[in-house]
Amino acid sequence: MGDLSRRSFLTGAAALAGMAATAGLAGCAPQQASGEAAAADGAAASSSVEPAIGETPAWLGQAPDIAASDIVNTMDTELLIVGAGNAGMAAAAYATDLGIDFIVAEKAGAVGATRNWYGAVNVPECTEAGKEVDTVKLNNVLRQAFGGKNDMRVVKTWLDESADMHAWVKQIMSNYGYDVNFDADQGLGHGGVGVDMYVPPIQVNYTAREDCPEEYAKLKRNELFEDYIGKQGHEVTYGFDLAKLLTDDSGAVTGAIFDTKSGFVQVNAKNTIMTTGGYAANAVMLDALNPILSKCLTASDWTPGNTGMGIKAAMWAGAMKDPQSAAFVFDRGAVEPGTKAGWTKESLESGQPMLPSTGQFNPGSQPFLKMNLHGERFFNESANYDWAPHAAASQPGGVYLEVWDGNFAEDIERFHSLGCASLTRVMVNTVGMGTDAYLQEWIEKGIVVKADTLEELADGLKLEGDHKKQFLATIDRYNELFDAQEDADFGKEPYLLSQMRTAPFYGVTLGGTLLDTSDGLRINADMQVLNTDAEVIPGLYAAGDCGGSVFADGYYNLTHGMACGRALTFARHAVNHIAGKKA
């Protein structure tokens, strides 16, 4: 990888081991490694004076001036793919199929890790399960969810083409010894969010068959894609750190310059696809573009390479970014009692903003009783994922408490949470770990408090005085609501209510876990990047979290697998468009 400290083009991140080492606890997001730290261009993330209207924001900066004499090598290709994550490797695999000459430039030393699930619309497995996605309804649901800030034409590309993407991926995965599984639970009821909301049946995943060769059985999709392109004479070029895009006099993008161990390398390309991910590992961008996050985040689960460089480089070349921020935040940022949300004081003083923890505590997505640090219930707990942390952003400390009793296994079975929130139920009940084995690691770490009485539980969660009294009163009230099977306070569905009467009792302090951001470069329905006048920039495409136009404010958490599904679909579409083919 290039000498980042020497040139300071990118925001770095410390790659630290996640706390979610226990099988099934790691959550949904594809990650290379968990990271705690996001170094903010050598300066601490803090509230700063906003730039005057028309000025370049501090997080964007200026494109570096790289002299021709600094270029140590020049390469030429038909297609340049910047980033080897979900979108980048899908683009590479499909370009291989079409016989397109390409280079995949990746700054890390390995492809981005992923999991073998994604969302696709009206695939054969969905039909076989007797289900169907109402695509018109879903497009309008997403329009409503994002306040009309997305582009319905771009969303429609995923709606219309994800089934073809799925068929293509399915064939490759099958050849490696994997079978597809469809999540038939999707579409049941209203999704457990307190109101009637559409839960489209779209999520599929892959598992290795018994005849899957041993060398492939433990590999994930991106690793299989790397093997796939390798068998056809292609490879991923590692250690290529994006410095800037190249443009000609007309404004068209003609390639890029990369910082490598050997010096600057210029890649000339007829077309370039940006697949560099979001900016979750850039604290300065996060604080500037999505300030609510520092009010409610306690943990990170991002890929350290997601520093927003692809977005910045494209903007230097004239691209328009989504005006509205959006982030993938999960309600799983478990921390020790007494911890508050936001960048730690010590990390701010060091100039490398860090969150208190890393990884994901999957039971955080279960709809158990939750309350603030004053012992007060403050929202409907059936609203999971980013809804809980966002609500907590205006509560004391930006964190909240989640409590449950000895009926944990029975409760989560009844809750029947969908998507990756179901992993707790699967590991405890289906796989058969049981409550004690599943929670033991977290108890030993001092994250989960286990107590014989509710008073001891309050003490373990560091509640004192009136706050402890309110905590106990809130539990009494919640038991009353359970007995009545009616949540008269916040309107939670009766089947999602539980009681706190059976020892042992458990509690945990939670905030949000940040995975990545999804407000990226504005694109059209062909994945072409748009300039600040909303016109196409010739030669430039974007897919994955680097590309925008789909999400705003957050992630519609009932479209399980959509984020990855749209990344794969859009990458494939971009390559088709470059090749002059209709999807």
C-alpha positions as CSV (number, residue, x, y, z in Angstrom):
1,M,0.0,0.0,0.0
2,G,1.2,3.5,-0.7
3,D,2.8,5.7,2.0
4,L,-0.3,7.4,3.3
5,S,1.4,9.5,5.9
6,R,3.7,10.9,3.3
7,R,1.0,12.3,1.2
8,S,-2.0,12.3,3.5
9,F,-4.4,11.7,0.6
10,L,-6.6,9.3,2.6
11,T,-8.0,9.0,6.0
12,G,-6.6,5.9,7.6
13,A,-8.2,3.4,10.0
14,A,-6.7,1.0,12.5
15,A,-7.8,-2.6,11.7
16,L,-8.5,-4.2,15.0
17,A,-10.1,-7.5,15.8
18,G,-13.8,-7.4,16.4
19,M,-15.6,-8.6,19.5
20,A,-18.0,-10.7,17.4
21,A,-15.8,-13.7,17.1
22,T,-18.5,-16.1,18.2
23,A,-20.2,-17.7,15.2
24,G,-23.3,-15.9,14.2
25,L,-22.6,-12.7,16.1
26,A,-20.8,-10.7,13.4
27,G,-23.9,-9.2,11.8
28,C,-24.7,-8.5,8.2
29,A,-22.0,-6.4,6.7
30,P,-19.2,-7.6,4.5
31,Q,-16.0,-6.5,6.1
32,Q,-12.3,-7.0,5.5
33,A,-11.6,-6.3,9.2
34,S,-13.2,-4.5,12.0
35,G,-11.8,-1.1,12.8
36,E,-12.0,1.0,15.9
37,A,-10.1,4.0,14.7
38,A,-10.7,6.5,12.0
39,A,-7.8,8.9,11.7
40,A,-9.2,12.2,10.6
41,D,-6.6,13.5,8.1
42,G,-4.2,14.0,11.0
43,A,-6.7,16.1,13.0
44,A,-9.3,15.3,15.5
45,A,-13.0,15.2,14.5
46,S,-14.7,18.1,16.1
47,S,-17.2,20.7,15.5
48,S,-15.7,23.3,13.2
49,V,-16.7,26.5,11.6
50,E,-18.8,25.7,8.5
51,P,-17.3,26.9,5.3
52,A,-18.8,29.9,3.6
53,I,-21.3,29.3,0.9
54,G,-19.4,28.4,-2.3
55,E,-16.3,27.3,-0.5
56,T,-14.9,23.8,-0.7
57,P,-15.8,21.9,2.5
58,A,-12.8,21.0,4.7
59,W,-13.4,17.2,4.3
60,L,-13.1,17.4,0.5
61,G,-9.9,19.4,0.1
62,Q,-8.2,19.7,-3.2
63,A,-6.9,17.2,-5.8
64,P,-3.2,16.6,-5.4
65,D,-0.8,18.1,-8.0
66,I,1.2,15.2,-9.4
67,A,3.8,16.0,-11.9
68,A,4.4,13.8,-14.9
69,S,8.0,13.2,-13.7
70,D,6.5,11.6,-10.6
71,I,4.9,8.8,-12.6
72,V,7.0,5.7,-12.4
73,N,4.9,3.5,-14.6
74,T,1.9,3.8,-17.0
75,M,-0.6,1.1,-17.8
76,D,-3.4,1.0,-20.3
77,T,-6.7,-0.9,-20.2
78,E,-10.2,-0.8,-21.6
79,L,-11.8,-0.9,-18.1
80,L,-10.5,0.3,-14.8
81,I,-12.3,-1.0,-11.7
82,V,-11.2,0.9,-8.5
83,G,-11.9,-1.3,-5.5
84,A,-12.2,-5.0,-5.0
85,G,-15.2,-5.3,-2.8
86,N,-18.7,-6.6,-3.6
87,A,-19.3,-4.3,-6.6
88,G,-15.8,-4.4,-7.8
89,M,-15.4,-8.2,-7.9
90,A,-18.8,-8.6,-9.5
91,A,-17.7,-6.1,-12.2
92,A,-14.5,-8.0,-12.7
93,A,-16.2,-11.4,-12.9
94,Y,-18.7,-10.2,-15.4
95,A,-16.1,-8.3,-17.5
96,T,-14.2,-11.6,-17.6
97,D,-17.3,-13.3,-19.1
98,L,-17.7,-10.6,-21.7
99,G,-14.0,-10.7,-22.7
100,I,-13.3,-7.1,-21.7
101,D,-9.8,-6.1,-20.9
102,F,-9.7,-4.7,-17.3
103,I,-7.6,-3.9,-14.3
104,V,-8.9,-4.2,-10.7
105,A,-7.0,-1.8,-8.5
106,E,-7.3,-2.4,-4.8
107,K,-5.3,-0.5,-2.1
108,A,-5.5,-3.4,0.5
109,G,-3.8,-6.7,0.2
110,A,-7.0,-8.8,-0.2
111,V,-10.4,-8.7,-1.7
112,G,-13.1,-7.2,0.5
113,A,-14.7,-9.9,2.6
114,T,-18.4,-10.6,2.2
115,R,-21.1,-13.0,3.1
116,N,-23.0,-15.2,0.7
117,W,-26.3,-13.4,0.9
118,Y,-28.0,-10.6,-1.0
119,G,-31.4,-9.3,-2.1
120,A,-32.8,-10.1,-5.5
121,V,-36.3,-9.5,-6.8
122,N,-38.7,-12.3,-8.0
123,V,-36.1,-15.0,-8.4
124,P,-37.2,-18.6,-9.2
125,E,-36.8,-19.6,-5.6
126,C,-39.2,-16.9,-4.5
127,T,-41.8,-18.2,-6.9
128,E,-41.2,-21.8,-5.8
129,A,-42.0,-20.6,-2.2
130,G,-45.3,-19.3,-3.4
131,K,-44.3,-15.6,-3.0
132,E,-44.0,-12.6,-5.2
133,V,-42.5,-9.2,-4.9
134,D,-44.8,-6.3,-5.9
135,T,-42.2,-4.2,-7.6
136,V,-44.4,-1.1,-8.1
137,K,-45.3,-1.1,-4.5
138,L,-41.7,-1.7,-3.4
139,N,-40.4,1.2,-5.5
140,N,-42.9,3.5,-4.0
141,V,-42.2,2.2,-0.5
142,L,-38.6,3.1,-1.0
143,R,-39.5,6.5,-2.4
144,Q,-41.5,7.1,0.8
145,A,-38.9,5.7,3.1
146,F,-36.3,8.0,1.7
147,G,-38.5,11.1,1.5
148,G,-38.4,11.2,-2.3
149,K,-34.6,11.9,-2.2
150,N,-33.7,8.8,-4.2
151,D,-34.0,8.3,-7.9
152,M,-36.8,5.8,-8.7
153,R,-35.3,5.1,-12.1
154,V,-32.0,3.9,-10.5
155,V,-34.0,1.8,-7.9
156,K,-35.9,0.3,-10.8
157,T,-32.7,-1.0,-12.4
158,W,-32.3,-3.2,-9.3
159,L,-35.9,-4.2,-9.3
160,D,-35.8,-5.2,-13.0
161,E,-32.3,-6.7,-13.2
162,S,-31.5,-8.3,-9.9
163,A,-33.1,-11.6,-10.9
164,D,-30.7,-11.8,-13.9
165,M,-27.9,-10.9,-11.6
166,H,-28.9,-13.7,-9.3
167,A,-29.1,-16.3,-12.1
168,W,-25.5,-15.3,-13.1
169,V,-24.1,-15.5,-9.6
170,K,-26.0,-18.7,-8.9
171,Q,-24.3,-20.4,-11.9
172,I,-20.9,-19.4,-10.7
173,M,-21.5,-20.4,-7.1
174,S,-23.1,-23.7,-8.2
175,N,-19.9,-24.5,-10.2
176,Y,-17.9,-24.1,-7.0
177,G,-20.2,-26.4,-5.1
178,Y,-22.7,-24.0,-3.5
179,D,-26.5,-24.3,-3.3
180,V,-28.8,-21.3,-3.1
181,N,-31.2,-20.9,-0.2
182,F,-34.2,-18.6,-0.1
183,D,-35.4,-17.0,3.1
184,A,-39.0,-18.1,3.0
185,D,-39.8,-16.3,6.3
186,Q,-39.8,-12.9,4.5
187,G,-43.1,-11.3,3.9
188,L,-44.6,-12.7,7.0
189,G,-46.8,-10.2,8.9
190,H,-45.7,-6.6,9.1
191,G,-42.1,-7.2,10.0
192,G,-42.3,-6.2,13.6
193,V,-42.0,-2.5,13.5
194,G,-45.2,-1.3,15.1
195,V,-47.0,-0.4,11.9
196,D,-47.9,-2.1,8.7
197,M,-44.8,-2.0,6.5
198,Y,-43.9,-4.0,3.4
199,V,-41.4,-6.8,3.9
200,P,-40.5,-8.0,0.4
201,P,-39.3,-11.6,0.0
202,I,-35.9,-10.9,-1.6
203,Q,-33.1,-12.4,0.5
204,V,-31.1,-15.4,-0.7
205,N,-27.9,-16.9,0.6
206,Y,-25.5,-19.7,-0.3
207,T,-24.2,-22.7,1.6
208,A,-21.5,-25.2,0.5
209,R,-22.8,-28.6,-0.7
210,E,-21.4,-31.9,0.6
211,D,-19.6,-32.2,-2.7
212,C,-18.0,-28.8,-2.5
213,P,-14.2,-29.1,-2.8
214,E,-12.5,-28.4,0.5
215,E,-10.4,-25.6,-0.9
216,Y,-13.6,-23.7,-1.8
217,A,-15.9,-24.7,1.1
218,K,-14.8,-21.9,3.4
219,L,-14.4,-19.2,0.8
220,K,-16.8,-16.3,0.4
221,R,-18.2,-14.9,-2.8
222,N,-15.5,-12.3,-3.5
223,E,-12.8,-14.9,-2.9
224,L,-14.5,-17.2,-5.3
225,F,-14.8,-14.4,-7.8
226,E,-11.1,-13.8,-7.5
227,D,-10.5,-17.5,-8.2
228,Y,-12.9,-17.3,-11.1
229,I,-11.2,-14.4,-12.8
230,G,-7.8,-16.0,-12.0
231,K,-8.7,-19.2,-13.9
232,Q,-9.3,-17.0,-16.9
233,G,-6.0,-15.2,-16.8
234,H,-6.9,-12.1,-14.7
235,E,-5.9,-10.9,-11.3
236,V,-6.5,-8.2,-8.7
237,T,-3.8,-5.6,-8.6
238,Y,-3.1,-4.9,-4.9
239,G,-1.4,-2.0,-3.2
240,F,-2.9,0.6,-5.6
241,D,-4.0,3.6,-3.5
242,L,-6.2,6.0,-5.4
243,A,-4.7,9.5,-5.6
244,K,-6.8,11.2,-8.2
245,L,-8.8,10.6,-11.4
246,L,-7.6,11.8,-14.8
247,T,-9.8,13.9,-17.1
248,D,-9.4,15.4,-20.6
249,D,-10.2,18.8,-21.8
250,S,-13.9,17.8,-22.3
251,G,-14.3,16.7,-18.7
252,A,-14.3,13.0,-19.5
253,V,-12.6,10.6,-17.1
254,T,-9.6,8.9,-18.8
255,G,-8.2,6.8,-16.0
256,A,-6.5,7.4,-12.6
257,I,-3.3,7.8,-10.8
258,F,-2.4,5.5,-7.9
259,D,0.0,5.8,-5.1
260,T,2.0,2.5,-4.7
261,K,5.1,1.3,-2.9
262,S,7.1,2.0,-6.0
263,G,5.7,5.5,-6.6
264,F,2.8,6.9,-8.6
265,V,1.4,4.7,-11.3
266,Q,-0.9,6.0,-14.0
267,V,-3.6,3.8,-15.5
268,N,-5.2,5.0,-18.7
269,A,-8.7,3.6,-19.3
270,K,-11.5,4.1,-21.7
271,N,-14.0,3.6,-18.8
272,T,-13.6,3.6,-15.0
273,I,-16.0,2.1,-12.5
274,M,-15.7,3.5,-8.9
275,T,-16.4,0.7,-6.4
276,T,-14.4,2.1,-3.5
277,G,-17.1,1.9,-0.8
278,G,-18.3,4.7,1.5
279,Y,-16.6,6.9,4.1
280,A,-17.3,5.0,7.4
281,A,-13.6,5.2,8.2
282,N,-13.3,8.9,7.8
283,A,-14.3,10.7,11.0
284,V,-14.1,14.2,9.5
285,M,-16.5,13.3,6.7
286,L,-18.8,11.5,9.1
287,D,-19.0,14.5,11.5
288,A,-19.5,17.0,8.6
289,L,-22.1,15.0,6.6
290,N,-23.9,12.9,9.2
291,P,-23.5,14.6,12.6
292,I,-26.2,12.5,14.3
293,L,-23.7,9.5,14.2
294,S,-21.3,10.9,16.8
295,K,-24.3,11.3,19.1
296,C,-25.3,7.6,19.0
297,L,-22.5,5.4,17.8
298,T,-20.6,3.2,20.3
299,A,-19.0,0.7,17.9
300,S,-17.6,0.2,14.4
301,D,-17.6,-2.7,12.1
302,W,-16.4,-0.9,9.0
303,T,-13.8,-1.8,6.4
304,P,-10.7,0.4,7.2
305,G,-10.3,1.2,3.5
306,N,-13.6,2.9,3.3
307,T,-12.3,6.4,3.7
308,G,-14.4,8.1,1.0
309,M,-11.4,8.6,-1.3
310,G,-13.4,7.3,-4.3
311,I,-16.1,9.9,-3.6
312,K,-13.6,12.7,-3.1
313,A,-11.6,11.8,-6.3
314,A,-14.8,11.8,-8.4
315,M,-15.9,15.1,-6.9
316,W,-12.5,16.6,-7.8
317,A,-13.3,15.5,-11.3
318,G,-16.6,17.3,-11.3
319,A,-19.0,14.7,-9.9
320,M,-22.1,15.4,-7.8
321,K,-22.6,13.7,-4.4
322,D,-25.9,12.8,-2.9
323,P,-27.0,15.9,-1.0
324,Q,-28.5,13.8,1.8
325,S,-26.4,11.6,4.1
326,A,-27.3,7.9,4.7
327,A,-25.5,5.3,6.8
328,F,-25.8,1.6,7.6
329,V,-26.2,1.6,11.4
330,F,-27.1,-1.4,13.5
331,D,-28.5,-1.5,17.0
332,R,-25.7,-3.8,18.2
333,G,-22.9,-1.6,19.6
334,A,-22.6,-3.3,23.0
335,V,-20.3,-1.6,25.5
336,E,-19.4,-1.8,29.1
337,P,-21.8,-0.2,31.5
338,G,-21.1,3.5,32.0
339,T,-19.9,4.0,28.5
340,K,-21.3,6.9,26.5
341,A,-21.7,7.2,22.7
342,G,-19.3,9.1,20.4
343,W,-15.6,9.5,19.8
344,T,-13.7,8.8,23.0
345,K,-12.0,11.7,24.7
346,E,-8.6,10.1,24.5
347,S,-8.8,9.4,20.8
348,L,-9.9,13.0,20.1
349,E,-6.9,14.2,22.0
350,S,-4.6,12.0,20.0
351,G,-6.0,13.2,16.7
352,Q,-7.3,9.7,15.7
353,P,-11.0,9.6,16.6
354,M,-12.1,6.2,17.9
355,L,-15.4,4.7,19.0
356,P,-15.4,2.9,22.4
357,S,-15.8,-0.6,20.9
358,T,-15.9,-2.7,17.7
359,G,-18.1,-5.4,16.3
360,Q,-21.7,-6.3,16.8
361,F,-23.9,-7.8,19.5
362,N,-26.6,-9.4,17.5
363,P,-29.2,-9.7,20.4
364,G,-29.3,-5.9,20.3
365,S,-31.7,-6.2,17.4
366,Q,-34.1,-8.3,19.5
367,P,-37.2,-6.3,20.6
368,F,-36.6,-6.6,24.4
369,L,-37.4,-3.8,26.8
370,K,-35.1,-0.9,26.3
371,M,-34.7,2.3,28.3
372,N,-32.4,5.2,28.7
373,L,-29.8,5.8,31.4
374,H,-32.4,7.3,33.6
375,G,-34.4,4.1,33.6
376,E,-37.1,5.4,31.3
377,R,-38.6,3.6,28.3
378,F,-38.6,6.1,25.4
379,F,-39.6,4.3,22.1
380,N,-41.1,1.2,20.5
381,E,-38.4,-1.4,20.7
382,S,-39.8,-3.4,17.7
383,A,-38.2,-0.7,15.4
384,N,-34.8,-2.2,15.0
385,Y,-31.5,-1.3,13.3
386,D,-30.8,2.4,13.0
387,W,-34.2,3.4,14.5
388,A,-33.0,2.6,18.0
389,P,-29.7,4.4,17.9
390,H,-31.2,7.4,16.2
391,A,-33.8,7.6,18.9
392,A,-31.1,7.3,21.6
393,A,-29.2,10.2,20.0
394,S,-31.4,12.6,22.0
395,Q,-31.2,10.6,25.2
396,P,-28.6,10.9,28.0
397,G,-25.2,9.7,26.9
398,G,-26.6,8.6,23.5
399,V,-26.9,5.0,24.7
400,Y,-29.7,2.8,26.0
401,L,-30.2,-0.3,28.1
402,E,-31.6,-3.6,26.9
403,V,-32.9,-6.1,29.5
404,W,-34.3,-9.6,29.4
405,D,-34.8,-12.6,31.7
406,G,-34.3,-16.3,31.9
407,N,-36.9,-16.9,29.1
408,F,-34.5,-15.5,26.5
409,A,-34.6,-18.6,24.2
410,E,-38.4,-18.8,24.3
411,D,-38.8,-15.0,23.8
412,I,-36.6,-14.8,20.7
413,E,-38.3,-17.8,19.2
414,R,-41.7,-16.0,19.5
415,F,-40.2,-12.7,18.2
416,H,-39.0,-14.5,15.1
417,S,-36.9,-11.6,13.9
418,L,-36.1,-11.5,10.2
419,G,-32.9,-10.8,8.2
420,C,-29.6,-10.9,10.0
421,A,-31.4,-10.2,13.2
422,S,-32.5,-13.8,13.1
423,L,-29.0,-15.0,13.8
424,T,-29.5,-14.9,17.5
425,R,-32.5,-17.2,17.2
426,V,-30.7,-19.5,14.8
427,M,-27.6,-19.8,17.0
428,V,-29.5,-20.3,20.3
429,N,-32.3,-22.5,19.2
430,T,-31.8,-23.9,15.7
431,V,-28.1,-24.6,16.0
432,G,-28.7,-25.4,19.7
433,M,-26.0,-23.3,21.5
434,G,-28.5,-22.4,24.2
435,T,-28.7,-19.2,26.2
436,D,-25.7,-19.7,28.5
437,A,-23.2,-20.7,25.8
438,Y,-24.3,-18.0,23.5
439,L,-24.0,-15.2,26.0
440,Q,-21.1,-16.4,28.1
441,E,-18.4,-14.6,26.0
442,W,-20.1,-11.3,26.5
443,I,-20.6,-11.9,30.2
444,E,-16.9,-12.7,30.6
445,K,-16.0,-9.5,28.8
446,G,-18.0,-7.5,31.2
447,I,-20.4,-6.4,28.4
448,V,-23.5,-8.3,29.4
449,V,-24.6,-8.1,33.1
450,K,-26.1,-11.3,34.6
451,A,-27.8,-11.0,37.9
452,D,-30.0,-13.0,40.3
453,T,-32.3,-10.1,41.1
454,L,-33.5,-7.0,39.3
455,E,-31.8,-4.8,42.0
456,E,-28.5,-6.5,41.3
457,L,-29.1,-6.0,37.6
458,A,-29.6,-2.3,38.1
459,D,-26.4,-2.1,40.1
460,G,-24.5,-3.9,37.4
461,L,-25.7,-1.4,34.8
462,K,-24.5,1.4,37.1
463,L,-27.8,2.8,37.9
464,E,-28.2,4.7,41.2
465,G,-30.7,6.6,43.3
466,D,-33.7,7.9,41.4
467,H,-32.5,6.3,38.2
468,K,-32.4,2.9,39.8
469,K,-35.9,3.4,41.2
470,Q,-37.2,4.4,37.8
471,F,-35.5,1.4,36.2
472,L,-37.4,-0.9,38.5
473,A,-40.6,1.0,38.0
474,T,-40.3,0.8,34.3
475,I,-39.9,-3.0,34.5
476,D,-43.0,-3.2,36.7
477,R,-44.9,-1.2,34.1
478,Y,-43.6,-3.4,31.3
479,N,-44.7,-6.5,33.1
480,E,-48.2,-5.0,33.4
481,L,-48.2,-4.4,29.6
482,F,-47.2,-8.0,29.0
483,D,-50.0,-9.2,31.3
484,A,-52.5,-7.1,29.4
485,Q,-51.0,-8.0,26.1
486,E,-51.3,-4.4,25.0
487,D,-48.6,-1.8,24.8
488,A,-50.7,1.2,25.8
489,D,-47.5,3.3,26.0
490,F,-45.8,2.9,22.7
491,G,-47.8,0.5,20.6
492,K,-45.5,-2.5,20.3
493,E,-47.1,-5.6,18.9
494,P,-48.3,-7.9,21.7
495,Y,-46.3,-10.9,20.4
496,L,-43.1,-8.8,20.8
497,L,-43.8,-8.0,24.5
498,S,-41.9,-10.0,27.1
499,Q,-41.7,-10.2,30.9
500,M,-39.0,-9.6,33.5
501,R,-39.8,-12.1,36.2
502,T,-37.7,-15.2,35.8
503,A,-34.1,-15.2,37.1
504,P,-31.4,-14.9,35.9
505,F,-31.8,-11.4,34.6
506,Y,-29.6,-9.9,31.9
507,G,-28.8,-6.4,30.7
508,V,-26.5,-4.6,28.3
509,T,-25.6,-1.0,27.3
510,L,-26.1,-0.4,23.6
511,G,-25.5,2.2,20.9
512,G,-25.2,2.0,17.2
513,T,-22.6,0.0,15.2
514,L,-21.5,1.7,12.0
515,L,-21.0,-0.5,9.0
516,D,-20.7,1.9,6.1
517,T,-22.2,4.9,4.4
518,S,-24.4,4.8,1.3
519,D,-24.7,8.4,0.3
520,G,-22.4,8.3,-2.7
521,L,-22.0,9.7,-6.2
522,R,-25.1,10.6,-8.0
523,I,-25.7,8.2,-10.9
524,N,-28.3,7.6,-13.6
525,A,-30.0,4.3,-14.3
526,D,-27.0,3.1,-16.3
527,M,-24.6,3.8,-13.3
528,Q,-23.0,6.7,-15.1
529,V,-21.8,9.3,-12.7
530,L,-23.4,12.8,-13.0
531,N,-21.6,16.1,-12.7
532,T,-22.9,19.0,-10.6
533,D,-25.2,20.0,-13.4
534,A,-26.7,16.5,-13.4
535,E,-25.1,15.7,-16.7
536,V,-23.2,12.5,-17.5
537,I,-19.4,12.5,-17.0
538,P,-18.2,10.4,-19.9
539,G,-16.1,7.4,-18.9
540,L,-17.1,7.3,-15.3
541,Y,-19.4,4.8,-13.5
542,A,-20.1,4.0,-9.9
543,A,-21.6,1.0,-8.1
544,G,-21.9,-0.2,-4.5
545,D,-21.7,2.2,-1.5
546,C,-19.5,4.6,-3.6
547,G,-22.6,5.1,-5.9
548,G,-25.6,7.0,-4.6
549,S,-29.1,7.8,-5.8
550,V,-30.8,4.9,-3.9
551,F,-30.6,5.6,-0.1
552,A,-31.2,8.7,2.0
553,D,-31.3,9.3,5.7
554,G,-30.6,5.6,6.4
555,Y,-31.4,2.1,5.2
556,Y,-34.8,0.7,4.8
557,N,-34.2,-2.2,7.2
558,L,-37.0,-4.4,5.9
559,T,-35.4,-4.9,2.5
560,H,-33.1,-7.6,3.7
561,G,-30.1,-7.9,1.5
562,M,-30.9,-5.0,-0.8
563,A,-27.7,-3.1,-0.2
564,C,-25.5,-6.0,-1.4
565,G,-28.0,-7.0,-4.1
566,R,-28.0,-3.5,-5.6
567,A,-24.2,-3.5,-5.5
568,L,-24.0,-6.7,-7.5
569,T,-26.8,-5.7,-9.9
570,F,-25.4,-2.2,-10.6
571,A,-21.9,-3.5,-11.2
572,R,-23.2,-6.0,-13.7
573,H,-25.3,-3.3,-15.4
574,A,-22.4,-0.9,-15.7
575,V,-20.2,-3.5,-17.4
576,N,-23.1,-4.3,-19.8
577,H,-23.5,-0.6,-20.6
578,I,-19.7,-0.2,-21.2
579,A,-19.9,-3.3,-23.5
580,G,-22.8,-1.8,-25.4
581,K,-25.1,-4.5,-24.3
582,K,-28.6,-4.3,-22.9
583,A,-28.9,-5.9,-19.4
